[in-house]
Amino acid sequence: MADKPKKTTSKRKPAAHYEPPVYFLSLAVDRVLCFKDKQVLDLTDSNDNPAQWTVILGDNGVGKTTLLHSEIDNRSTKTS
């Protein structure tokens, strides 16, 4: 009697819908109270490619979350 190979069962969950990463070349905010005047953040490297890493640091209340929410709101209005 030949040994049959065991059937393996994967414990991996099925892959969720894949969305490719989003890269920004710059972020601009205008008319946002905590930033006062128009602010533009350049997010490119020295070759004008999207920076591999971007870190937004700041004290509490300086607008880190506001900046990210503004960009999310901006993207959702452009795609709908």
Backbone hydrogen bonds, N-H to C=O, Kabsch-Sander energy under -0.5 kcal/mol:
donor,donor_aa,acceptor,acceptor_aa,energy
8,T,6,K,-0.6
27,L,41,L,-2.0
29,V,39,Q,-2.5
33,L,31,R,-0.5
35,F,32,V,-2.0
36,K,32,V,-0.9
36,K,33,L,-1.0
37,D,35,F,-0.6
39,Q,29,V,-2.6
41,L,27,L,-3.3
42,D,40,V,-0.6
43,L,25,L,-2.6
43,L,41,L,-0.6
45,D,49,N,-2.6
48,D,45,D,-1.8
51,A,43,L,-3.0
57,L,55,V,-0.7
62,V,59,D,-1.4
67,L,63,G,-2.3
68,L,64,K,-1.8
69,H,65,T,-3.0
70,S,66,T,-2.4
71,E,67,L,-1.7
72,I,68,L,-2.2
73,D,69,H,-2.8
74,N,70,S,-2.1
75,R,71,E,-2.5
76,S,72,I,-2.4
77,T,73,D,-1.7
78,K,74,N,-1.3
79,T,75,R,-1.8
80,S,76,S,-0.9
